[in-house]
Amino acid sequence: MSNKINPIEAILRDHSILILDGALATELEGHGCDLDDPLWSARVLLENPEVIYQVHSDYFHAGADCAITSSYQATIDGFSTRGIEEDEAVELIKKTVLLAKKARDDFWEKNEQTGRPKPLVAASVGPYGAYLADGSEYVGNYGVSDEALAQFHRPRMAALIESGADVLAFETIPSLQEAKVLALLLKEFPDAFAWLSFSLKDEKAISDGTHLEECAKVFNDKEQIAAIGINCAPSSFVTEAVRVLHLHTQKLIIVYPNSGETYEAETKTWHGQGSCEGIHEKSEEWYNAGARLIGGCCRTAPKHIEELSKKWRIPKAHS
């Protein structure tokens, strides 16, 4: 293990929480992008990358301490189905980090503030199920080998690290198998850190049914895992899930739930009542349960991150 400083820990030494951004895809749709596509937000990389820059910028202005890149569904395999060669696919994956870094650096140059850390860029590593584009990131039983998962994830991780991401975001991971593969792959990049966040079946188990308690214990001694937690789960699951994790790990705990609506994979639409208006209100409860990295996932917006920032940070974020 190298002597490189864990960038998340570095921020949390001086700040009570690290504020994450919110949804990327739904914001892109709000800017007129059509994401009804197996590539999802990665399609915008091909067609309209300046909108991705704009959304990152919006979140920094709202108060986010971290941008999660548009690489969730950007994979070598996914791009190859579009006839994109591997070399070009690697450059597109790197571009997700470069867009977020430029948005961060441009923002910071004009808005450097006391009482606020320079934001991080977290490179999204979505699950194998996201590439399948059939909703299996919420189930996790892919029926593929560890080696197949490693071959799928390795080139993207290498590209994201090479392009200068501050940390990797292993996010919406539905299975213990895939999480273990990712943690093992991370050892191939000894200077890199990652957070690991799972999708949930309920308050106490991840999507494949593995208990959160077991997940917490498995990764507790993995030095390169900077934080562990949950994302893209209903906010009603969060407090209990954080409590379970906090009991069984010394890791920093990360939470970024969705709006509370239900995603229908077949139609790629959302149904039900959202509750994301209250993320800033719930954040104190999550903090008291042990969470230190807090933000939003699907269907959350810059206004929710601004509310979160105003609650936790003085002076208030620029809007």
N, C-alpha and C positions, 0 to 999 in steps of 0.2 A: 504494500500500500504506500502510495506517495505521501509527501507532506503537504499536499495541496489543501487549502482551507475549504471546508464545506461552505459554499456561498450562502446557503439558507441559515446555517447556524450563525454565520457572521452578521447577518441582518438582525437575527433574533437576540443577539447579545445586547443590542441597543434599542430594540423596539419590541413592544408587547406582542404584536401580531404582524404577520406578513400578509398583506392583502393581495389576493389573486385577482385576475380579471374574470370576466363572465363569458357567456357564449360567444363563439366566433361565427358559427354557421348561421344562426338565426339573425345575427346582425348583418351578415353578408346578404342574406335574403332581403333584409330591410333596405339595403342599398341597391336592390334590383337584380341580384344574382340568382340564377336558377340552379338549385342544388339537387334537382331530381335526377341523380346520376350516380352510378356506382363509385365514381371518384369523389363524390360529395364536395366538400370545400376545396379539395385538391384541384378540382376542375377550374376554380377561379385563378389558381396559380398560372394556368395555361392561358386563360382568356382575359383576366382583369386584375393583375396582381396589385395595382395601386389601391384597389378597394381594401385589400387585406392590410396594407400599410395604414390606411385611414382608420380601420376598426381598431388596430393596435393603438394608434395614436389617441383615439377616443377614450380607450380604457386608461391610458396613462394620465390623460387630463382629468379623468374621473377619480383618480387616486390609486390605481393599481400599482403594486410593487413588483408585479411579475406579468409578463405576457407569455401565453402559451401559444406556440407556433401553429401554423396551418398544416402541419405534417401528419395529423391524426390518421388520415386515410391516404397519405402520399407514400406509396411503396413501389419498389421496382416491379413487383408482380402486377400491381394494379395498373401502372403506366404501360406495361408491356401489352396489356389487353387493348390499348389504344394505338398500338404500333409504335410506341415510343421506345427507342433503344436504351440500353442500360446506362450508357454514358450521359445521355440527356436526362434520364430519370434521376440520376444522382445529382445533377446540377439543379434540377427542379426541387429536390428535397433540400439541398443546401440553401436554395433561394428562400425557403420558408423561414430559416433562421436569419438570413441577411435582411429580409423585410422587417422582421421584428426588431432586430438590432438597430436598423436605421431609424425606425419609429421611436425607439427608446432614446437613441443618442440625439436625435433632433429635438425631442421633447426636453431632454435633460439640459441641453445647451441653453434653452430658453427659459426653463422653469426650475432650475436647480434651487432646492429649498432646504432650509434648515428644518430639522425635525422629520425629514423624510429620507429614506435610503434611495440610492440610485437603483432603479428597477432592474430585475433579472430577466433574462430570456430563457424560458423553459421549453425545450424542444419536445413536442408531443410524439410519443411512441404509442400509437393506438394498438389494440389487440388484433390478432389474426382474424378474429371474427368481423372486425370492421372492414377488412379487405373483402371478405365474403359477401358483405353488403346484404345480409339476410337477417340481421338482428341477433346473430349468435354471440355477440359480445355481451348479451344479457342472459346467456345460458351457459356457455363455456365448454360444452362437451363437443369438441371438434372432431375427436377420433383421429388425431394426427400424432406423429411421434415427436419426441423432444427435439430430435435432429431436424425434422421438417420445420418446426417452429424456430429453431436457431438459424437455419438457412434463410428463413423469411425475414427475421428481424435484424440479422447481423449487418447487411450492407446499409440499411437505413440508419442504424445507430452510428455506424462509422461515418457516414456523410454528415449527420447532424453534429457529431462531436467535432469533426474536422472543420465545420463552418463556424465554430466558436460559440456554441450554446453554453450558457452558464451551468445548466443542469438539464438532465433528461426528465421528462414526465412520462413514466409508464402509467398510462391512465385507462380507466374503464376496463381493467383487467378482470375477466370473469372466472378464471380458474387458477388454482394453486399450481398446477402443472406449468402454465404459461408464466406465472410470476417467478417460479424457480428457474425456468429457462432464461428469462430476462436478467435475473440477478447473477446467474452464472456467466452469461455473455458480458455483463458489465465488467467482470474481472479481466476481460481482454483489453479493456481501456482503463488502466489503473489510476489515471488522473481524473476520471469522470465520476460524477455523483448523479443520483437519480432519486426522484420520489416514486413511490409505488402506491397507486390508489386503485381500489377495487370497485366493481359494480356489485350491487347487493341483491340477494334474494329476499332478505328481511333484515331486521335490526341486528341479528347475531350471526348471519352467515352470508358469504359471498355467493355469487350467482350459481356456481357449480355445487353449492351446498356445504362447502368446507366452512367450519366455524371460524369466525373472526379471531377468536382466541388462539387457534392453531396458527393462523396466518401471522399474527403478531409475534408469536414465539419463534416461528421459522426464520423470520428476517431480523430478529432483534440483534443478532451478532454480525450482521452483514454491514461492514463499515461504509461501503459505498452507497447504501440506501440511506438517504438523508432524512427522509420522512416517510411515513406510512399512513394510509387513510382510505377515504372513500370519495367517489365522485359519481355524478349522474344518477344519484339515488334521490328519492323524495326526501324533502327536508324533515319529514316526520320520523324518518329512520335515524337521523343523524345523531341525536344526543345519546341514545343508548349505544349506538355503534362506537362512538368516541369513548364512552365509558369503558366498554369492553376492551378496546384497544389499549387505552391508557392503563388499565389494570395489568396488562400482559406484555408491555414493551416499554423501553426507555426512549424509543424513537420519538422525534417530533411528530405530531399528528396533523394531518391535512384533511380538510373537508371542503368540497365544492359541489353542493347538491344542485339538482335541476329545479325547475319551477314547481314540481309536484304533479305535473301532467303526465300522461302515459303515452309512450311512443309506440306507434303501430308500424312495425318494420315493413310489412307488405305494402302499405300505402305511403310510407315515409311521412306520416302526419301525426300530429299531437292531439290528444283528446283529454277531456276532463278539466277540472278547475285548477288553475295555477295558484301557488301561494308564495311566489318569489318576492312579493312586496315586503315580506317580513324577514329577509335574510339578515338585515342589519339588527333587527330586534332579537332574532334567535341567536345571533353571534355571541352574545354574552353568555348564554346558556351553554353553547358549544365550547367557548373558552373555559368556562368554569369546569366543564367535563374533561378538558385537557387539550383541546384543539389550539394550534398556534398558527396554522396557515389556513386562511378562510377566504372563500370566494364563491363564484357561481358557475354552474355548468349550463346545460341546454335551457334555452328560453329566458335566461337572465340577460340583463342589458347594462350598459354603462350607468344608467340612473341608479341601479341597485348597488353597483360598486361605489358610486359617489356617496350614497347613503351610508354604506359601510365605512368608507373613509372618514366621513364627517363624524361618525360615532366614535372612531378609535383614534383619530389623528387631529392634533392642533399644531399649526394652523390648518384650516380647512383646505381641501384640495381645490385647485383651479378647475373650473368647469367651462 
